[in-house]
Amino acid sequence: MFLVWIGVTLLLLHVAGVAPFADWKWYWLMLPFGLALVWFEVFERVLGLDKKKGLDDVDKAKRKRIQKSLGDHAQEARKGRSRR
């Protein structure tokens, strides 16, 4: 994501006409976007970061279900004690 922000900043500086960036060729301004594309499409898959993010989401949902279930059981236990 850092590369995308660099690319957006460079484009804004180019369009605004800021001194050194206004004279740069367009392919230099698009380089960070190309590098970001390579990162997201190649390196994340090779390093397994895309699957890790997916597994983190599954794990978070699992923890939420467990907490909800434990909370429901605790409430039922409290109700059972109060009836006695």
Backbone hydrogen bonds in HBPLUS format (Angstrom, degrees):
<---DONOR---> <-ACCEPTOR-->    atom                        ^
c    i                          cat <-CA-CA->   ^        H-A-AA   ^      H-
h    n   atom  resd res      DA  || num        DHA   H-A  angle D-A-AA Bond
n    s   type  num  typ     dist DA aas  dist angle  dist       angle   num
A0004-VAL N   A0001-MET O   3.12 MM   3  5.15 120.8  2.49  95.0 109.6     1
A0005-TRP N   A0001-MET O   3.09 MM   4  6.48 158.7  2.14 153.2 158.1     2
A0006-ILE N   A0002-PHE O   3.03 MM   4  6.34 152.8  2.11 147.0 154.6     3
A0007-GLY N   A0003-LEU O   2.97 MM   4  6.18 158.6  2.01 145.0 150.7     4
A0008-VAL N   A0004-VAL O   2.92 MM   4  6.22 159.1  1.96 153.7 158.9     5
A0009-THR N   A0005-TRP O   2.98 MM   4  6.11 160.9  2.02 145.8 151.2     6
A0010-LEU N   A0006-ILE O   2.90 MM   4  6.14 162.8  1.93 153.1 157.7     7
A0011-LEU N   A0007-GLY O   2.96 MM   4  6.17 158.3  2.01 148.1 154.0     8
A0012-LEU N   A0008-VAL O   2.94 MM   4  6.17 161.0  1.98 151.0 155.9     9
A0013-LEU N   A0009-THR O   2.94 MM   4  6.16 160.2  1.98 152.6 158.0    10
A0014-HIS N   A0010-LEU O   2.92 MM   4  6.09 149.7  2.02 144.5 153.0    11
A0015-VAL N   A0011-LEU O   2.90 MM   4  6.11 167.9  1.91 155.3 158.0    12
A0016-ALA N   A0012-LEU O   2.90 MM   4  5.96 152.8  1.98 144.4 152.3    13
A0018-VAL N   A0013-LEU O   3.06 MM   5  5.42 160.4  2.09 162.7 163.3    14
A0017-GLY N   A0014-HIS O   3.13 MM   3  5.18 143.8  2.27  97.5 108.3    15
A0022-ALA N   A0018-VAL O   2.89 MM   4  5.58 144.4  2.02 162.3 166.4    16
A0024-TRP N   A0021-PHE O   3.32 MM   3  5.33 157.9  2.37 102.0 108.5    17
A0028-TRP N   A0025-LYS O   3.26 MM   3  5.69 138.7  2.44 107.6 117.3    18
A0029-LEU N   A0026-TRP O   3.04 MM   3  5.05 122.3  2.38  95.4 110.5    19
A0030-MET N   A0026-TRP O   2.98 MM   4  6.27 136.9  2.17 146.6 159.0    20
A0033-PHE N   A0030-MET O   3.11 MM   3  5.37 121.7  2.46 104.6 118.9    21
A0034-GLY N   A0030-MET O   3.09 MM   4  6.42 154.5  2.16 154.2 162.0    22
A0035-LEU N   A0031-LEU O   2.93 MM   4  6.20 160.2  1.97 157.6 163.0    23
A0036-ALA N   A0032-PRO O   2.90 MM   4  6.07 150.6  1.98 141.2 149.5    24
A0037-LEU N   A0033-PHE O   2.95 MM   4  6.18 153.4  2.03 143.8 150.8    25
A0038-VAL N   A0034-GLY O   2.99 MM   4  6.28 159.5  2.03 148.7 153.8    26
A0039-TRP N   A0035-LEU O   2.89 MM   4  6.11 155.8  1.95 145.1 152.3    27
A0040-PHE N   A0036-ALA O   2.90 MM   4  6.13 171.8  1.90 157.7 158.2    28
A0041-GLU N   A0037-LEU O   2.92 MM   4  5.93 157.1  1.98 149.9 156.5    29
A0042-VAL N   A0038-VAL O   2.85 MM   4  5.47 150.7  1.93 141.6 148.6    30
A0044-GLU N   A0039-TRP O   3.06 MM   5  6.29 152.2  2.13 175.6 175.6    31
A0046-VAL N   A0042-VAL O   2.96 MM   4  6.21 161.4  2.00 155.0 161.0    32
A0047-LEU N   A0043-PHE O   2.88 MM   4  5.93 164.1  1.91 150.8 154.8    33
A0048-GLY N   A0044-GLU O   2.97 MM   4  5.83 116.5  2.39 130.0 144.4    34
A0049-LEU N   A0044-GLU O   2.89 MM   5  4.99 129.8  2.15 145.8 153.0    35
A0048-GLY N   A0045-ARG O   3.24 MM   3  4.99 142.4  2.39  91.4 102.2    36
A0052-LYS N   A0048-GLY O   3.12 MM   4  6.31 151.0  2.21 144.5 153.1    37
A0053-LYS N   A0049-LEU O   3.11 MM   4  6.29 154.6  2.18 143.4 148.2    38
A0054-GLY N   A0050-ASP O   3.32 MM   4  6.56 155.5  2.38 137.3 143.5    39
A0055-LEU N   A0051-LYS O   2.86 MM   4  6.10 157.9  1.90 151.6 157.5    40
A0056-ASP N   A0052-LYS O   2.87 MM   4  6.05 147.5  1.98 145.3 154.3    41
A0057-ASP N   A0053-LYS O   3.16 MM   4  6.44 150.9  2.24 144.0 150.4    42
A0058-VAL N   A0054-GLY O   3.15 MM   4  6.47 156.3  2.21 145.1 151.3    43
A0059-ASP N   A0055-LEU O   2.87 MM   4  6.04 158.8  1.92 148.3 154.3    44
A0060-LYS N   A0056-ASP O   2.89 MM   4  6.06 152.4  1.97 144.6 152.0    45
A0061-ALA N   A0057-ASP O   3.06 MM   4  6.30 159.6  2.11 147.4 152.2    46
A0062-LYS N   A0058-VAL O   2.97 MM   4  6.18 151.1  2.05 145.2 153.7    47
A0063-ARG N   A0059-ASP O   2.93 MM   4  6.20 159.3  1.97 149.9 154.5    48
A0064-LYS N   A0060-LYS O   3.01 MM   4  6.24 153.3  2.08 144.9 152.5    49
A0065-ARG N   A0061-ALA O   3.00 MM   4  6.27 156.1  2.06 146.9 152.4    50
A0066-ILE N   A0062-LYS O   3.00 MM   4  6.26 158.0  2.04 149.9 156.0    51
A0067-GLN N   A0063-ARG O   2.92 MM   4  6.13 164.6  1.94 151.0 154.9    52
A0068-LYS N   A0064-LYS O   2.95 MM   4  6.12 157.3  2.00 146.8 153.3    53
A0069-SER N   A0065-ARG O   2.87 MM   4  6.03 159.8  1.92 147.7 153.5    54
A0070-LEU N   A0066-ILE O   2.83 MM   4  6.03 164.9  1.85 155.8 159.9    55
A0071-GLY N   A0067-GLN O   2.84 MM   4  5.95 151.5  1.92 142.6 151.1    56
A0072-ASP N   A0068-LYS O   2.90 MM   4  6.14 153.0  1.97 147.7 154.6    57
A0073-HIS N   A0069-SER O   3.00 MM   4  6.27 159.7  2.04 150.3 155.4    58
A0074-ALA N   A0070-LEU O   2.95 MM   4  6.11 153.1  2.02 144.3 151.8    59
A0075-GLN N   A0071-GLY O   3.03 MM   4  6.24 156.0  2.09 145.7 151.6    60
A0076-GLU N   A0072-ASP O   2.99 MM   4  6.23 156.8  2.04 146.9 153.3    61
A0077-ALA N   A0073-HIS O   2.92 MM   4  6.11 152.1  2.00 145.1 152.7    62
A0078-ARG N   A0074-ALA O   2.99 MM   4  6.25 153.3  2.06 145.4 152.3    63
A0079-LYS N   A0075-GLN O   2.98 MM   4  6.22 156.2  2.04 147.8 154.2    64
A0080-GLY N   A0076-GLU O   2.94 MM   4  6.14 153.8  2.01 145.2 152.4    65
A0081-ARG N   A0077-ALA O   3.09 MM   4  6.33 149.8  2.18 145.1 152.2    66
A0082-SER N   A0078-ARG O   3.09 MM   4  6.29 149.9  2.18 145.0 152.9    67
